Amino acid sequence: MAVDVRDVPEAQRYEARIEGESRVAGVAEYLRTQELIAFVHTEVPPQFEGRGIGSALARTALDEARAANLRVLATCPFFAGWIARHPAYQDLLYQSRSDVSD
């Protein structure tokens, strides 16, 4: 089963489709600036769960963030958990650079 993931910037989301299916099999919604992409919500309908759709969304979105030199803010629990289980992507995570001193 081939999963095709594409960025749909006008909808601010990545969409995953399975070969032979007309419906969207999953989405990863984001907010993006010139320096940062925040993944805010990921959804895979129940009929498509367990097929690697979420992983395909995460991998494609994060690979594209890396290629665009974007920092990643994973506010979506799925993305946060996925990155925690895949150390090769942890360097993309946004780190606050503010230094607060008392």
N, CA, C and O atoms as CSV, one atom per row, in Angstrom:
chain,resi,resn,atom,element,x,y,z
A,1,MET,N,N,0.832,-1.173,0.000
A,1,MET,CA,C,0.000,0.000,0.000
A,1,MET,C,C,0.881,1.243,0.000
A,1,MET,O,O,1.695,1.438,0.903
A,2,ALA,N,N,0.717,2.062,-0.998
A,2,ALA,CA,C,1.489,3.294,-1.104
A,2,ALA,C,C,0.720,4.450,-0.473
A,2,ALA,O,O,-0.471,4.629,-0.728
A,3,VAL,N,N,1.415,5.234,0.357
A,3,VAL,CA,C,0.835,6.418,0.978
A,3,VAL,C,C,1.498,7.628,0.345
A,3,VAL,O,O,2.722,7.762,0.369
A,4,ASP,N,N,0.684,8.510,-0.222
A,4,ASP,CA,C,1.168,9.731,-0.854
A,4,ASP,C,C,0.853,10.896,0.071
A,4,ASP,O,O,-0.313,11.148,0.378
A,5,VAL,N,N,1.881,11.608,0.517
A,5,VAL,CA,C,1.702,12.748,1.414
A,5,VAL,C,C,2.129,14.007,0.677
A,5,VAL,O,O,3.201,14.071,0.074
A,6,ARG,N,N,1.253,15.009,0.744
A,6,ARG,CA,C,1.543,16.282,0.072
A,6,ARG,C,C,1.195,17.451,0.968
A,6,ARG,O,O,0.235,17.412,1.737
A,7,ASP,N,N,2.004,18.495,0.849
A,7,ASP,CA,C,1.724,19.740,1.545
A,7,ASP,C,C,0.637,20.476,0.771
A,7,ASP,O,O,0.706,20.590,-0.453
A,8,VAL,N,N,-0.360,20.973,1.485
A,8,VAL,CA,C,-1.432,21.779,0.898
A,8,VAL,C,C,-1.392,23.116,1.633
A,8,VAL,O,O,-2.174,23.339,2.558
A,9,PRO,N,N,-0.477,24.015,1.223
A,9,PRO,CA,C,-0.255,25.239,1.991
A,9,PRO,C,C,-1.487,26.126,2.127
A,9,PRO,O,O,-1.654,26.788,3.151
A,10,GLU,N,N,-2.345,26.152,1.125
A,10,GLU,CA,C,-3.539,26.989,1.226
A,10,GLU,C,C,-4.500,26.504,2.316
A,10,GLU,O,O,-5.323,27.280,2.801
A,11,ALA,N,N,-4.402,25.243,2.700
A,11,ALA,CA,C,-5.209,24.689,3.790
A,11,ALA,C,C,-4.396,24.567,5.082
A,11,ALA,O,O,-4.928,24.152,6.111
A,12,GLN,N,N,-3.127,24.922,5.031
A,12,GLN,CA,C,-2.192,24.809,6.156
A,12,GLN,C,C,-2.200,23.399,6.740
A,12,GLN,O,O,-2.381,23.200,7.942
A,13,ARG,N,N,-1.998,22.430,5.853
A,13,ARG,CA,C,-1.954,21.048,6.318
A,13,ARG,C,C,-1.280,20.151,5.293
A,13,ARG,O,O,-1.215,20.458,4.103
A,14,TYR,N,N,-0.783,19.032,5.800
A,14,TYR,CA,C,-0.318,17.946,4.950
A,14,TYR,C,C,-1.478,16.972,4.836
A,14,TYR,O,O,-2.195,16.729,5.807
A,15,GLU,N,N,-1.659,16.417,3.649
A,15,GLU,CA,C,-2.706,15.429,3.426
A,15,GLU,C,C,-2.084,14.124,2.960
A,15,GLU,O,O,-1.160,14.114,2.147
A,16,ALA,N,N,-2.601,13.031,3.484
A,16,ALA,CA,C,-2.142,11.697,3.080
A,16,ALA,C,C,-3.282,11.014,2.341
A,16,ALA,O,O,-4.441,11.070,2.752
A,17,ARG,N,N,-2.923,10.377,1.257
A,17,ARG,CA,C,-3.884,9.589,0.486
A,17,ARG,C,C,-3.276,8.216,0.235
A,17,ARG,O,O,-2.065,8.067,0.074
A,18,ILE,N,N,-4.150,7.226,0.207
A,18,ILE,CA,C,-3.738,5.857,-0.095
A,18,ILE,C,C,-4.078,5.599,-1.549
A,18,ILE,O,O,-5.140,5.985,-2.037
A,19,GLU,N,N,-3.156,4.940,-2.229
A,19,GLU,CA,C,-3.372,4.597,-3.626
A,19,GLU,C,C,-4.701,3.868,-3.786
A,19,GLU,O,O,-4.977,2.897,-3.081
A,20,GLY,N,N,-5.515,4.342,-4.713
A,20,GLY,CA,C,-6.797,3.717,-4.990
A,20,GLY,C,C,-7.955,4.275,-4.183
A,20,GLY,O,O,-9.105,3.914,-4.432
A,21,GLU,N,N,-7.675,5.159,-3.207
A,21,GLU,CA,C,-8.718,5.773,-2.382
A,21,GLU,C,C,-8.913,7.226,-2.824
A,21,GLU,O,O,-7.937,7.942,-3.051
A,22,SER,N,N,-10.144,7.653,-2.942
A,22,SER,CA,C,-10.403,9.037,-3.330
A,22,SER,C,C,-10.412,9.968,-2.118
A,22,SER,O,O,-10.176,11.169,-2.249
A,23,ARG,N,N,-10.687,9.407,-0.937
A,23,ARG,CA,C,-10.760,10.230,0.267
A,23,ARG,C,C,-9.383,10.472,0.864
A,23,ARG,O,O,-8.449,9.694,0.666
A,24,VAL,N,N,-9.282,11.580,1.605
A,24,VAL,CA,C,-8.061,11.863,2.354
A,24,VAL,C,C,-7.993,10.864,3.506
A,24,VAL,O,O,-8.973,10.674,4.226
A,25,ALA,N,N,-6.843,10.229,3.677
A,25,ALA,CA,C,-6.669,9.192,4.691
A,25,ALA,C,C,-6.084,9.737,5.990
A,25,ALA,O,O,-6.025,9.022,6.990
A,26,GLY,N,N,-5.658,10.983,5.983
A,26,GLY,CA,C,-5.114,11.592,7.185
A,26,GLY,C,C,-4.618,12.991,6.902
A,26,GLY,O,O,-4.288,13.329,5.765
A,27,VAL,N,N,-4.566,13.814,7.961
A,27,VAL,CA,C,-4.082,15.188,7.822
A,27,VAL,C,C,-3.208,15.552,9.012
A,27,VAL,O,O,-3.388,15.038,10.116
A,28,ALA,N,N,-2.271,16.436,8.768
A,28,ALA,CA,C,-1.452,17.040,9.818
A,28,ALA,C,C,-1.537,18.547,9.606
A,28,ALA,O,O,-0.978,19.084,8.650
A,29,GLU,N,N,-2.243,19.221,10.508
A,29,GLU,CA,C,-2.442,20.664,10.392
A,29,GLU,C,C,-1.271,21.402,11.029
A,29,GLU,O,O,-0.694,20.946,12.016
A,30,TYR,N,N,-0.934,22.547,10.449
A,30,TYR,CA,C,0.205,23.313,10.948
A,30,TYR,C,C,-0.011,24.812,10.836
A,30,TYR,O,O,-0.885,25.280,10.106
A,31,LEU,N,N,0.800,25.549,11.571
A,31,LEU,CA,C,0.955,26.993,11.440
A,31,LEU,C,C,2.414,27.202,11.092
A,31,LEU,O,O,3.297,26.572,11.674
A,32,ARG,N,N,2.668,28.099,10.132
A,32,ARG,CA,C,4.047,28.247,9.662
A,32,ARG,C,C,4.444,29.706,9.554
A,32,ARG,O,O,3.669,30.554,9.113
A,33,THR,N,N,5.677,29.976,9.971
A,33,THR,CA,C,6.299,31.277,9.759
A,33,THR,C,C,7.532,31.025,8.895
A,33,THR,O,O,7.748,29.911,8.419
A,34,GLN,N,N,8.329,32.058,8.697
A,34,GLN,CA,C,9.545,31.879,7.899
A,34,GLN,C,C,10.576,31.012,8.601
A,34,GLN,O,O,11.431,30.415,7.948
A,35,GLU,N,N,10.506,30.936,9.930
A,35,GLU,CA,C,11.522,30.211,10.694
A,35,GLU,C,C,11.004,28.989,11.435
A,35,GLU,O,O,11.795,28.167,11.898
A,36,LEU,N,N,9.675,28.855,11.557
A,36,LEU,CA,C,9.107,27.852,12.434
A,36,LEU,C,C,7.865,27.226,11.819
A,36,LEU,O,O,7.081,27.901,11.152
A,37,ILE,N,N,7.694,25.925,12.049
A,37,ILE,CA,C,6.444,25.259,11.709
A,37,ILE,C,C,5.945,24.566,12.976
A,37,ILE,O,O,6.663,23.796,13.613
A,38,ALA,N,N,4.693,24.866,13.318
A,38,ALA,CA,C,4.075,24.282,14.506
A,38,ALA,C,C,3.019,23.287,14.054
A,38,ALA,O,O,2.061,23.654,13.373
A,39,PHE,N,N,3.195,22.037,14.434
A,39,PHE,CA,C,2.203,21.006,14.116
A,39,PHE,C,C,1.192,20.989,15.246
A,39,PHE,O,O,1.529,20.691,16.391
A,40,VAL,N,N,-0.059,21.314,14.913
A,40,VAL,CA,C,-1.071,21.539,15.945
A,40,VAL,C,C,-2.124,20.444,16.041
A,40,VAL,O,O,-2.773,20.308,17.078
A,41,HIS,N,N,-2.305,19.667,14.991
A,41,HIS,CA,C,-3.342,18.631,15.036
A,41,HIS,C,C,-3.070,17.605,13.934
A,41,HIS,O,O,-2.781,17.962,12.791
A,42,THR,N,N,-3.165,16.344,14.294
A,42,THR,CA,C,-3.043,15.245,13.334
A,42,THR,C,C,-4.261,14.358,13.496
A,42,THR,O,O,-4.674,14.046,14.613
A,43,GLU,N,N,-4.828,13.956,12.377
A,43,GLU,CA,C,-6.017,13.108,12.439
A,43,GLU,C,C,-5.986,12.066,11.323
A,43,GLU,O,O,-5.747,12.376,10.156
A,44,VAL,N,N,-6.233,10.834,11.721
A,44,VAL,CA,C,-6.378,9.720,10.787
A,44,VAL,C,C,-7.715,9.055,11.125
A,44,VAL,O,O,-7.889,8.553,12.235
A,45,PRO,N,N,-8.660,9.047,10.180
A,45,PRO,CA,C,-9.952,8.421,10.464
A,45,PRO,C,C,-9.786,6.948,10.847
A,45,PRO,O,O,-8.856,6.282,10.392
A,46,PRO,N,N,-10.697,6.446,11.687
A,46,PRO,CA,C,-10.585,5.069,12.186
A,46,PRO,C,C,-10.405,4.019,11.086
A,46,PRO,O,O,-9.668,3.053,11.281
A,47,GLN,N,N,-11.051,4.188,9.956
A,47,GLN,CA,C,-10.942,3.177,8.904
A,47,GLN,C,C,-9.546,3.116,8.270
A,47,GLN,O,O,-9.228,2.166,7.555
A,48,PHE,N,N,-8.708,4.140,8.536
A,48,PHE,CA,C,-7.351,4.150,7.992
A,48,PHE,C,C,-6.272,3.928,9.055
A,48,PHE,O,O,-5.085,3.887,8.731
A,49,GLU,N,N,-6.671,3.785,10.307
A,49,GLU,CA,C,-5.691,3.588,11.377
A,49,GLU,C,C,-4.944,2.269,11.214
A,49,GLU,O,O,-5.458,1.304,10.648
A,50,GLY,N,N,-3.715,2.257,11.730
A,50,GLY,CA,C,-2.915,1.036,11.699
A,50,GLY,C,C,-2.251,0.747,10.375
A,50,GLY,O,O,-1.731,-0.349,10.167
A,51,ARG,N,N,-2.260,1.709,9.479
A,51,ARG,CA,C,-1.656,1.517,8.156
A,51,ARG,C,C,-0.409,2.368,7.931
A,51,ARG,O,O,0.124,2.414,6.822
A,52,GLY,N,N,0.052,3.038,8.980
A,52,GLY,CA,C,1.250,3.864,8.850
A,52,GLY,C,C,0.994,5.244,8.289
A,52,GLY,O,O,1.933,5.929,7.884
A,53,ILE,N,N,-0.271,5.670,8.257
A,53,ILE,CA,C,-0.612,6.984,7.705
A,53,ILE,C,C,0.002,8.093,8.552
A,53,ILE,O,O,0.626,9.009,8.018
A,54,GLY,N,N,-0.171,8.015,9.871
A,54,GLY,CA,C,0.380,9.035,10.758
A,54,GLY,C,C,1.887,9.136,10.648
A,54,GLY,O,O,2.439,10.236,10.610
A,55,SER,N,N,2.550,8.003,10.596
A,55,SER,CA,C,4.014,8.006,10.446
A,55,SER,C,C,4.437,8.616,9.115
A,55,SER,O,O,5.421,9.354,9.057
A,56,ALA,N,N,3.708,8.318,8.054
A,56,ALA,CA,C,4.026,8.900,6.744
A,56,ALA,C,C,3.845,10.413,6.773
A,56,ALA,O,O,4.654,11.151,6.210
A,57,LEU,N,N,2.779,10.876,7.435
A,57,LEU,CA,C,2.558,12.318,7.564
A,57,LEU,C,C,3.722,12.962,8.323
A,57,LEU,O,O,4.286,13.961,7.878
A,58,ALA,N,N,4.069,12.385,9.461
A,58,ALA,CA,C,5.138,12.955,10.284
A,58,ALA,C,C,6.464,12.953,9.546
A,58,ALA,O,O,7.149,13.975,9.498
A,59,ARG,N,N,6.828,11.835,8.979
A,59,ARG,CA,C,8.126,11.727,8.295
A,59,ARG,C,C,8.234,12.727,7.146
A,59,ARG,O,O,9.243,13.421,7.022
A,60,THR,N,N,7.205,12.805,6.311
A,60,THR,CA,C,7.247,13.723,5.169
A,60,THR,C,C,7.307,15.172,5.636
A,60,THR,O,O,8.122,15.953,5.144
A,61,ALA,N,N,6.444,15.530,6.584
A,61,ALA,CA,C,6.399,16.911,7.065
A,61,ALA,C,C,7.720,17.311,7.713
A,61,ALA,O,O,8.215,18.416,7.489
A,62,LEU,N,N,8.289,16.422,8.511
A,62,LEU,CA,C,9.542,16.736,9.189
A,62,LEU,C,C,10.719,16.763,8.221
A,62,LEU,O,O,11.618,17.590,8.375
A,63,ASP,N,N,10.734,15.884,7.236
A,63,ASP,CA,C,11.791,15.926,6.218
A,63,ASP,C,C,11.731,17.239,5.441
A,63,ASP,O,O,12.764,17.829,5.125
A,64,GLU,N,N,10.517,17.693,5.135
A,64,GLU,CA,C,10.371,18.961,4.415
A,64,GLU,C,C,10.742,20.148,5.310
A,64,GLU,O,O,11.298,21.134,4.826
A,65,ALA,N,N,10.442,20.062,6.602
A,65,ALA,CA,C,10.855,21.118,7.534
A,65,ALA,C,C,12.376,21.205,7.584
A,65,ALA,O,O,12.944,22.297,7.580
A,66,ARG,N,N,13.031,20.048,7.630
A,66,ARG,CA,C,14.496,20.025,7.637
A,66,ARG,C,C,15.052,20.655,6.357
A,66,ARG,O,O,15.978,21.464,6.409
A,67,ALA,N,N,14.491,20.286,5.228
A,67,ALA,CA,C,14.966,20.813,3.937
A,67,ALA,C,C,14.790,22.330,3.855
A,67,ALA,O,O,15.574,23.011,3.194
A,68,ALA,N,N,13.761,22.863,4.526
A,68,ALA,CA,C,13.484,24.299,4.500
A,68,ALA,C,C,14.150,25.037,5.667
A,68,ALA,O,O,13.920,26.232,5.852
A,69,ASN,N,N,14.975,24.332,6.456
A,69,ASN,CA,C,15.651,24.911,7.618
A,69,ASN,C,C,14.685,25.523,8.623
A,69,ASN,O,O,14.944,26.590,9.179
A,70,LEU,N,N,13.566,24.833,8.851
A,70,LEU,CA,C,12.578,25.297,9.808
A,70,LEU,C,C,12.766,24.600,11.152
A,70,LEU,O,O,13.108,23.418,11.194
A,71,ARG,N,N,12.550,25.310,12.229
A,71,ARG,CA,C,12.460,24.718,13.554
A,71,ARG,C,C,11.048,24.160,13.690
A,71,ARG,O,O,10.121,24.652,13.046
A,72,VAL,N,N,10.884,23.155,14.508
A,72,VAL,CA,C,9.596,22.469,14.660
A,72,VAL,C,C,9.092,22.637,16.093
A,72,VAL,O,O,9.822,22.413,17.058
A,73,LEU,N,N,7.828,23.035,16.203
A,73,LEU,CA,C,7.142,23.086,17.488
A,73,LEU,C,C,6.031,22.043,17.415
A,73,LEU,O,O,5.078,22.192,16.650
A,74,ALA,N,N,6.158,21.001,18.205
A,74,ALA,CA,C,5.213,19.880,18.146
A,74,ALA,C,C,4.190,20.018,19.276
A,74,ALA,O,O,4.325,19.386,20.323
A,75,THR,N,N,3.179,20.840,19.060
A,75,THR,CA,C,2.121,20.975,20.060
A,75,THR,C,C,1.107,19.844,19.940
A,75,THR,O,O,0.375,19.566,20.890
A,76,CYS,N,N,1.058,19.206,18.811
A,76,CYS,CA,C,0.193,18.046,18.594
A,76,CYS,C,C,0.797,16.843,19.335
A,76,CYS,O,O,1.970,16.528,19.133
A,77,PRO,N,N,0.016,16.173,20.183
A,77,PRO,CA,C,0.544,15.021,20.925
A,77,PRO,C,C,1.090,13.915,20.021
A,77,PRO,O,O,2.066,13.254,20.376
A,78,PHE,N,N,0.469,13.708,18.857
A,78,PHE,CA,C,0.971,12.664,17.962
A,78,PHE,C,C,2.379,13.015,17.484
A,78,PHE,O,O,3.276,12.174,17.543
A,79,PHE,N,N,2.583,14.247,17.010
A,79,PHE,CA,C,3.903,14.651,16.522
A,79,PHE,C,C,4.927,14.623,17.654
A,79,PHE,O,O,6.053,14.166,17.455
A,80,ALA,N,N,4.554,15.101,18.828
A,80,ALA,CA,C,5.487,15.103,19.962
A,80,ALA,C,C,5.924,13.678,20.295
A,80,ALA,O,O,7.110,13.427,20.509
A,81,GLY,N,N,4.977,12.750,20.339
A,81,GLY,CA,C,5.300,11.361,20.631
A,81,GLY,C,C,6.121,10.711,19.536
A,81,GLY,O,O,7.039,9.940,19.814
A,82,TRP,N,N,5.790,11.021,18.288
A,82,TRP,CA,C,6.509,10.433,17.156
A,82,TRP,C,C,7.966,10.886,17.162
A,82,TRP,O,O,8.877,10.082,16.962
A,83,ILE,N,N,8.174,12.177,17.392
A,83,ILE,CA,C,9.550,12.695,17.433
A,83,ILE,C,C,10.305,12.084,18.615
A,83,ILE,O,O,11.489,11.770,18.491
A,84,ALA,N,N,9.651,11.917,19.734
A,84,ALA,CA,C,10.312,11.307,20.906
A,84,ALA,C,C,10.770,9.885,20.600
A,84,ALA,O,O,11.781,9.436,21.139
A,85,ARG,N,N,10.037,9.168,19.740
A,85,ARG,CA,C,10.409,7.788,19.386
A,85,ARG,C,C,11.382,7.718,18.210
A,85,ARG,O,O,11.880,6.640,17.885
A,86,HIS,N,N,11.657,8.850,17.572
A,86,HIS,CA,C,12.554,8.884,16.409
A,86,HIS,C,C,13.630,9.954,16.639
A,86,HIS,O,O,13.494,11.085,16.172
A,87,PRO,N,N,14.694,9.593,17.356
A,87,PRO,CA,C,15.725,10.563,17.739
A,87,PRO,C,C,16.357,11.324,16.575
A,87,PRO,O,O,16.867,12.425,16.782
A,88,ALA,N,N,16.341,10.785,15.382
A,88,ALA,CA,C,16.953,11.470,14.238
A,88,ALA,C,C,16.251,12.782,13.911
A,88,ALA,O,O,16.787,13.602,13.165
A,89,TYR,N,N,15.058,12.989,14.462
A,89,TYR,CA,C,14.303,14.220,14.186
A,89,TYR,C,C,14.311,15.193,15.360
A,89,TYR,O,O,13.787,16.300,15.239
A,90,GLN,N,N,14.880,14.813,16.470
A,90,GLN,CA,C,14.836,15.658,17.660
A,90,GLN,C,C,15.621,16.958,17.512
A,90,GLN,O,O,15.335,17.934,18.206
A,91,ASP,N,N,16.605,16.981,16.619
A,91,ASP,CA,C,17.364,18.209,16.405
A,91,ASP,C,C,16.527,19.312,15.760
A,91,ASP,O,O,16.932,20.475,15.767
A,92,LEU,N,N,15.369,18.966,15.205
A,92,LEU,CA,C,14.503,19.963,14.577
A,92,LEU,C,C,13.683,20.754,15.587
A,92,LEU,O,O,13.171,21.828,15.271
A,93,LEU,N,N,13.557,20.229,16.794
A,93,LEU,CA,C,12.660,20.834,17.772
A,93,LEU,C,C,13.088,22.249,18.144
A,93,LEU,O,O,14.266,22.537,18.355
A,94,TYR,N,N,12.096,23.106,18.216
A,94,TYR,CA,C,12.299,24.489,18.612
A,94,TYR,C,C,12.726,24.546,20.066
A,94,TYR,O,O,12.138,23.888,20.924
A,95,GLN,N,N,13.744,25.331,20.334
A,95,GLN,CA,C,14.206,25.547,21.704
A,95,GLN,C,C,14.102,27.049,21.967
A,95,GLN,O,O,14.658,27.861,21.228
A,96,SER,N,N,13.389,27.399,23.020
A,96,SER,CA,C,13.264,28.811,23.378
A,96,SER,C,C,14.645,29.369,23.662
A,96,SER,O,O,15.436,28.767,24.389
A,97,ARG,N,N,14.922,30.504,23.092
A,97,ARG,CA,C,16.239,31.117,23.283
A,97,ARG,C,C,16.189,32.277,24.273
A,97,ARG,O,O,17.181,32.982,24.457
A,98,SER,N,N,15.052,32.472,24.902
A,98,SER,CA,C,14.951,33.568,25.873
A,98,SER,C,C,15.649,33.160,27.162
A,98,SER,O,O,15.527,32.025,27.623
A,99,ASP,N,N,16.354,34.071,27.713
A,99,ASP,CA,C,17.063,33.834,28.957
A,99,ASP,C,C,16.428,34.714,30.016
A,99,ASP,O,O,16.599,35.933,30.022
A,100,VAL,N,N,15.702,34.080,30.902
A,100,VAL,CA,C,15.027,34.827,31.952
A,100,VAL,C,C,15.866,34.733,33.214
A,100,VAL,O,O,16.163,33.639,33.694
A,101,SER,N,N,16.242,35.871,33.743
A,101,SER,CA,C,16.993,35.859,35.004
A,101,SER,C,C,16.265,36.728,36.014
A,101,SER,O,O,15.615,37.713,35.665
A,102,ASP,N,N,16.390,36.342,37.264
A,102,ASP,CA,C,15.695,37.054,38.349
A,102,ASP,C,C,16.470,38.245,38.798
A,102,ASP,O,O,16.035,38.959,39.702
